[in-house]
Amino acid sequence: MANKRQLKKIINYICSDLFSECVAASLYSGNKKVEEVNAILASIIIVQRNYICRVSHPEPGMPPKKYYQDLKKRLNAQILEITDSISNI
């Protein structure tokens, strides 16, 4: 990790790509699962806000290197979960 600013840009980039992928998948699929798509879009926005805030305000008492490694690991897990839900649309 170079700095917090780059980490925030990466989070924003990933979430915007997930958002556009979800919208595209919903438009090109034959199924009309509007509530499911809206729930996925809302979860993407929540993940983005949550992790941007967590980058800005690390937990006190935890070593920064360990904190950011854990942050990246949890973000990757949530991204995989959202990707799986998008592929099920």
C-alpha angles and dihedrals in degrees: 000000000000098000144323094267093059092046090053091049091051092050091049092047094050093046093048090051091049090049094051091044090053092049091048092048091050092049096047098042118090093223121093102217097151096158092050092049092047090050091052092048091050091049090052091053092047092050091050094050093043096052095042088055091046091053091052096047114036120193113270117241095026120106109253095231093053092044094054093044089054090046092054092046093052092045091052091050092052092046090054090049092051091045090054091050091049091052090053093059 
